[in-house]
């Protein structure tokens, strides 16, 4: 989709992916569980292996645009050194992950070959 000249895509929601490893598994689980208790969002499974484009173990938090302004600052203050990858869900899953993403902590290499240039999935 052409995003020039006012053709900005609609943001349907966001995904925040909390990355962790064996040594930070319980920390990540506690962070995601607390986020799900505090905010109107859908917590995904805690994956103890890389899934999709994600290079590390992760847990997905799916939320609507109106939650962004409170959840993202909360994650910034409570992530305790965990890497958090946040991307919008718009019109192009590849572009959403590659060009429109935000990172808290280290930028990690995504496997973009797993993504399509089609709308991302959202289920809140």
Buried (B, 14 or more C-beta within 10 A) or exposed (E): EEBEEEEEBEBBBBBBBBBBEEEBBEBBBEBBEEBBEEBEBBBBEBBEEEBBBBEBBBBBBBBBEEBBEEBBEBBEEEBEEBBBBBBBBBBBBBBBBBEBBEEBEEEBEBEEEEBEEEBBEBEE
